[in-house]
Amino acid sequence: IGNSINWATLYVSFAVGLWYGVKLIISPTDVYTIDDIVIIFWGITGCGYNIGYAAPFYESFQIGKTSAKSIMDILERRSKIDSLHSQGKILRSNFTTDIEFKDVYFGYPSRPTVRILQGLNLKIKRDEIVALVGPSGCGKSTIIQLIQRYYDPDSGEILLDGVNTRDIHTGWLRGQLGVVGQEPVLFEASIAENIRLGMPFERMNEITQSDIERAAREANAHEFISKLPNGYDTYVGDRGKQLSGGQKQRIAIARALISNPKILLLDEATSALDLESEHIVQEALDHASKGRTTIIIAHRLSTIKNADRILYIEQGRLVEQGTHEHLMELKNKYFNLVMAQQIEPHEPVPPKKQPLSVSQSLTLELQTQRAQSQFESWTSPSRPIPVSRTRTVTYETIVSESGSISERYKDGEEITEEDLENLKRNKFPHMRLFKLIWMDRFYFLIAFIAALLYGLSTPIYAFIFGEFVQLFTLYDIAVDSDYIQKQTNIYSMYFLILAISILICCITQISLFGIVGEKLTKRLRVMAYSAILQQEITFFDYPENSAGALCARLANDAANVQGATGLRVSMICQALSTLIVSVIMGFMCNWRLSLVSMTLLPLI
């Protein structure tokens, strides 16, 4: 649209300039020639046109400055808790893993007025297994995060071996911790690579296969891993979907143990598992906790009965502590929590379904028929959508296969029928795409015609300007001034009409091509999503068909198809109409000069 406005402004300036310039030439009081008018006219016009092209870049420059400032602010900001800096104490290798909270107050920065911890005081001894229990929101997970120094307390101290964690090297501190959460996050790699990622980066090259297997044995995972066809090289899939919940959790435990941490933090490590998997994982956790200071958070109190000490947290304070038997004898907060979990909730009685009324039934039937007809119109023709079940066919795939076949042909090798079948299958479906576009043919044809008319503006401008120059070669200004003025007024009016036509054609083609493109994108997304849902489970086991890849295909590839209907098609139509009409006009005027000019066209 901006380019069309520039051209329209240029043609309006042509109209005004020609009209007023001829008046100056004809006027007896002014001494002007056609040369002066053309020099002034083209100089000012070229200057204004270039300024018009440069104006949008000023806005881009301002956006660039603003974006650069936001990036510089991030680059210059020093993190309050920097795990990469070299400052801070590194404790001796045989340090005691005593952890102590002294009068700790803390509230999250997003909610500074809400105190999660309110004067918390607790002490955890070396190699002690401690369980944190309490109602939701009491601060259990916050304690885990403060130990990892994701946050610093607002007031109070957190001590490790008597040293404030603020004074300890953050990277070293986190290297002494092994963390297992409720939902294990496995990366799209092999089992061995996932376990290896538990080691700090600077020590990752020290890991051997025996270290990985040692961590897996401690996590009770070595046995099931060894039974897999590829063993430790087994690909776990996107977010570990190839494995069960218990298997993923045991791999997460092995990842936490690979660095041989002295402190183990377990945050709801078994809450998302079924009873059988929970039992297996609990055995792994019990084995991993031996010889380590362990802090456990669990809602299932049956998993923490064997803890050395149970701490009951309420409203950010330590309310009760002791062994399971001792707290049960007190019959206080912890006792009530245990009793509440032992009471089995009654199964809710599903509400009785009421029969639909006649009007509701008719409305539902009409809505169903309307949705079905709309879906069928989108997915026509009725053939199933071919989606590769073993790989994704992309532009790069087509180019690579066709390129390899052509190279083999040049080398004299025989081309098999399978090669030709692959090329035929991977051939871009131009007609299929055109049929989808043709469903919006009303908008497409109008936009196509508008693009062709827009491309005719340049030949029409050349014709009008040529006729204007011819006035001064065929007629004498002193004798035929009235006729020249009259014809100039007509040509000026032509330029005004041309300017208005350009604006109308440009807005029409951009708007309608945009509508066609958006409808095509929506239609393709519906069809592709429908085809994806019809695939068997093995289709999703391949890396190229992961959830992220399929979402990207729906989001990006479907949108990129607009290139077949949008601005690119518009530019092609304009270029073709300009080329064809200009060549015809050139050969009608002077075919020799046209041939000479066309030889230079590729260089331009």
Residue pairs with C-beta under 8 A, 6 or more apart in sequence:
1 506
1 507
1 510
2 56
3 506
4 454
4 502
4 503
4 505
4 506
4 507
5 52
5 503
6 49
6 52
6 53
7 457
7 499
7 502
8 499
8 500
8 502
8 503
9 48
9 52
9 499
10 45
10 48
10 49
11 461
11 495
11 496
11 498
11 499
11 502
12 495
12 496
12 499
13 44
13 45
13 48
14 41
14 45
14 461
14 465
14 492
14 495
15 491
15 492
15 493
15 494
15 495
15 496
15 499
16 492
17 37
17 41
17 44
17 45
18 41
18 468
18 488
18 491
18 492
18 495
19 488
19 489
19 492
21 32
21 37
21 40
21 41
22 37
22 484
22 485
22 488
23 485
24 30
24 32
24 37
25 32
25 33
25 34
25 37
25 477
26 477
26 481
26 484
26 485
34 472
80 152
81 149
81 150
81 151
81 152
81 170
82 170
83 170
83 171
83 174
84 171
85 170
86 169
87 169
88 167
88 168
88 169
88 170
88 172
89 163
89 167
89 168
89 169
90 168
90 169
90 172
91 160
91 161
91 163
91 168
91 172
95 160
95 161
95 262
96 126
96 161
97 126
97 127
97 160
97 161
97 176
97 262
97 263
97 292
97 293
98 123
98 124
98 125
98 126
98 159
98 160
98 161
98 162
98 293
99 123
99 124
99 147
99 158
99 159
99 160
99 263
99 293
99 295
100 122
100 123
100 124
100 157
100 158
100 159
100 162
101 120
101 121
101 122
101 123
101 143
101 146
101 156
101 157
101 158
102 121
102 156
102 157
102 158
102 159
103 119
103 120
103 121
103 155
103 156
103 157
104 117
104 119
104 120
104 121
104 146
104 153
104 155
104 156
104 157
104 158
105 115
105 117
105 118
105 119
105 120
105 153
105 154
105 155
105 156
106 115
106 116
106 117
106 139
106 142
106 146
106 151
106 153
106 154
106 316
107 113
107 114
107 115
107 116
107 154
108 114
108 116
108 151
115 316
116 137
116 139
116 142
116 316
117 139
117 142
117 143
117 146
117 153
117 316
117 317
118 315
118 316
118 317
119 156
119 316
119 317
120 139
120 143
120 156
120 313
120 316
120 317
120 318
121 318
122 311
122 318
122 321
124 130
124 293
124 295
125 293
126 293
127 291
127 292
127 293
128 293
128 294
128 308
128 309
129 289
129 294
129 296
129 306
129 307
129 308
129 309
130 294
130 295
130 296
130 307
130 308
130 309
130 310
130 311
131 295
131 296
131 297
131 298
131 304
131 307
131 309
131 310
131 311
132 140
132 143
132 295
132 296
132 297
132 311
132 313
133 140
133 297
133 298
133 299
133 301
133 304
133 310
133 311
133 312
133 313
133 334
133 337
134 140
134 312
134 313
134 314
134 319
134 337
135 314
138 313
138 314
138 315
138 316
139 313
139 316
140 297
140 313
141 267
141 297
142 151
143 295
143 313
144 179
144 265
144 267
144 295
144 297
145 151
146 152
146 153
146 158
147 158
147 165
147 177
147 263
147 265
147 295
148 173
148 174
148 177
148 179
148 265
149 165
149 170
149 173
149 174
152 166
157 164
158 164
158 165
159 165
160 168
160 173
165 173
171 200
174 200
175 200
175 203
175 259
175 261
176 261
176 262
176 263
177 261
177 263
177 264
177 265
178 198
178 256
178 257
178 259
178 261
178 263
178 264
178 265
178 288
178 292
179 256
179 265
179 267
180 249
180 252
180 253
180 256
180 264
180 265
180 266
180 267
180 269
180 285
181 252
181 267
181 268
181 269
182 267
182 268
182 269
182 271
182 272
183 272
184 240
184 248
184 249
184 251
184 252
185 239
185 252
186 194
186 236
186 239
186 240
186 243
186 248
186 251
186 252
187 193
187 194
187 197
187 236
188 235
188 236
188 237
188 238
188 239
188 543
188 546
189 235
189 236
190 230
190 232
190 233
190 234
190 235
190 236
191 225
191 228
191 231
191 232
191 233
191 234
191 236
191 251
192 209
192 212
192 232
192 233
194 236
194 240
194 251
194 255
195 212
195 215
195 216
195 232
195 251
195 254
195 255
195 258
196 204
196 207
196 212
196 258
197 255
198 215
198 254
198 255
198 256
198 257
198 258
198 259
199 206
199 207
199 258
199 259
200 259
203 259
207 258
209 232
211 258
212 232
212 254
212 258
213 222
213 232
215 254
215 255
215 257
215 258
216 222
216 225
216 232
216 250
216 251
216 254
218 253
218 254
218 257
218 284
218 287
218 288
219 250
219 251
219 253
219 254
219 257
219 284
219 287
219 288
220 250
220 280
220 281
220 283
220 284
220 287
221 247
221 250
221 251
221 253
221 254
221 284
224 247
224 250
225 231
225 232
225 234
228 234
234 242
235 242
235 543
236 242
236 243
236 248
236 251
237 243
237 541
237 546
238 543
238 546
238 547
238 548
239 547
240 248
240 251
242 541
243 251
244 277
245 272
245 273
245 274
245 277
246 273
246 274
246 276
246 277
246 278
246 280
246 281
249 269
249 270
249 273
249 277
249 281
250 280
250 281
250 284
253 269
253 281
253 284
253 285
253 288
256 264
256 288
257 288
261 292
262 292
262 293
263 292
263 293
263 294
263 295
264 288
264 289
264 292
264 293
264 294
264 295
265 294
265 295
266 285
266 294
266 295
266 296
266 297
266 298
267 297
268 297
268 298
268 299
269 281
269 285
269 296
269 298
270 277
270 278
270 281
270 282
270 285
270 298
270 300
270 303
271 298
271 299
271 300
273 281
278 300
278 303
282 303
285 296
286 306
296 303
296 304
296 307
298 304
300 341
301 337
301 338
301 341
304 310
304 324
305 324
306 324
307 323
307 324
308 323
309 321
309 322
309 323
310 320
310 321
310 322
310 323
310 324
310 327
310 334
311 318
311 320
311 321
312 318
312 319
312 320
312 321
312 327
312 333
312 334
312 337
313 319
314 333
319 333
320 327
320 330
320 332
320 333
320 334
321 327
322 330
327 334
327 335
328 334
328 335
328 338
356 364
375 526
375 530
376 382
377 439
378 523
378 526
378 527
379 385
379 526
379 527
379 530
380 439
381 435
384 531
384 534
385 527
385 528
385 530
385 531
387 528
387 531
387 532
387 535
387 539
389 535
389 536
389 538
389 539
390 542
391 397
391 542
391 544
392 544
392 545
392 549
392 553
393 425
393 426
397 426
398 426
398 427
398 428
401 419
401 422
401 423
401 426
402 423
402 426
405 415
405 419
405 423
408 415
408 419
409 415
433 561
433 564
436 520
436 523
436 524
437 444
437 516
437 520
437 564
437 565
438 444
439 519
439 523
440 515
440 516
440 519
440 520
443 512
443 513
443 515
443 516
444 512
444 513
444 516
444 565
446 508
446 512
447 508
447 509
447 511
447 512
447 513
447 516
447 570
448 509
448 573
450 504
450 505
450 506
450 508
450 509
450 512
451 505
451 509
451 513
451 569
451 570
451 573
451 574
451 577
452 573
452 574
452 576
452 577
453 501
453 505
453 577
454 502
454 505
454 506
454 509
454 570
454 574
454 577
455 573
455 574
455 575
455 576
455 577
455 578
455 581
456 577
456 578
456 581
457 498
457 501
457 502
457 505
458 578
458 582
459 578
459 581
459 582
459 585
460 498
461 495
461 498
462 582
462 585
463 585
464 491
464 494
464 495
464 498
467 487
467 491
468 487
468 488
468 491
471 484
471 487
471 488
472 484
475 483
475 484
477 484
509 570
510 567
510 570
513 565
513 566
513 567
513 569
513 570
514 566
516 565
516 566
517 561
517 562
517 565
517 566
518 562
520 561
520 562
520 564
520 565
521 558
521 559
521 561
521 562
524 558
524 561
525 554
525 558
528 553
528 554
528 558
529 554
532 550
535 545
539 545
540 546
540 547
543 549
583 594
583 598
586 593
586 594
586 597
586 598
587 594
